[in-house]
Amino acid sequence: MARLSKGAGTPGDQVDVLGLAIRVQSAADSGPWDLLLSSAGQGRLTRWLPVPAGDWSTAQYSTLAPSEFHHQWFWLMATPRGPKVGHSSVSKLVHDAPKKFTVAIAGRTGAGALSAD
């Protein structure tokens, strides 16, 4: 399950830090994981900086803080796939929203990224 939202709640198509929330059910049945991503920079040093965006389908979404799993730190980056929607309006998402994202996992140095749909 995924949900798109605006950080500051600017009206209509006004630029804002865009958000993507993803709920993933754990395979170990230890409860769901809630992953929160914001529109952010794409570089090794900027991937944890929020960046305002004006289009849901061209923003790059990143976890702004790393997560830890088995003593390894990682960041997630989600990239929308498909046609450009051309807006950042919450109300227009009902009719025109990104439907697919590619999710990449990167370590502290950004090397060895692994991606999945």
ChimeraX attribute file (.defattr): number of C-alpha atoms within 10 A of each C-alpha:
attribute: neighborCount
match mode: 1-to-1
recipient: residues
	/A:1	8
	/A:2	12
	/A:3	10
	/A:4	17
	/A:5	18
	/A:6	21
	/A:7	14
	/A:8	10
	/A:9	14
	/A:10	14
	/A:11	13
	/A:12	12
	/A:13	16
	/A:14	14
	/A:15	19
	/A:16	22
	/A:17	21
	/A:18	27
	/A:19	22
	/A:20	19
	/A:21	17
	/A:22	15
	/A:23	13
	/A:24	13
	/A:25	13
	/A:26	10
	/A:27	8
	/A:28	7
	/A:29	7
	/A:30	8
	/A:31	10
	/A:32	13
	/A:33	11
	/A:34	13
	/A:35	15
	/A:36	18
	/A:37	24
	/A:38	29
	/A:39	30
	/A:40	24
	/A:41	20
	/A:42	16
	/A:43	10
	/A:44	13
	/A:45	11
	/A:46	13
	/A:47	23
	/A:48	21
	/A:49	17
	/A:50	21
	/A:51	19
	/A:52	18
	/A:53	22
	/A:54	17
	/A:55	20
	/A:56	27
	/A:57	23
	/A:58	20
	/A:59	23
	/A:60	22
	/A:61	30
	/A:62	30
	/A:63	24
	/A:64	20
	/A:65	15
	/A:66	16
	/A:67	14
	/A:68	10
	/A:69	8
	/A:70	5
	/A:71	7
	/A:72	10
	/A:73	13
	/A:74	18
	/A:75	21
	/A:76	23
	/A:77	24
	/A:78	23
	/A:79	18
	/A:80	19
	/A:81	14
	/A:82	12
	/A:83	13
	/A:84	14
	/A:85	16
	/A:86	14
	/A:87	20
	/A:88	27
	/A:89	23
	/A:90	19
	/A:91	11
	/A:92	13
	/A:93	15
	/A:94	8
	/A:95	7
	/A:96	17
	/A:97	22
	/A:98	18
	/A:99	11
	/A:100	14
	/A:101	17
	/A:102	12
	/A:103	17
	/A:104	17
	/A:105	17
	/A:106	18
	/A:107	17
	/A:108	13
	/A:109	10
	/A:110	14
	/A:111	10
	/A:112	11
	/A:113	15
	/A:114	11
	/A:115	13
	/A:116	9
	/A:117	10
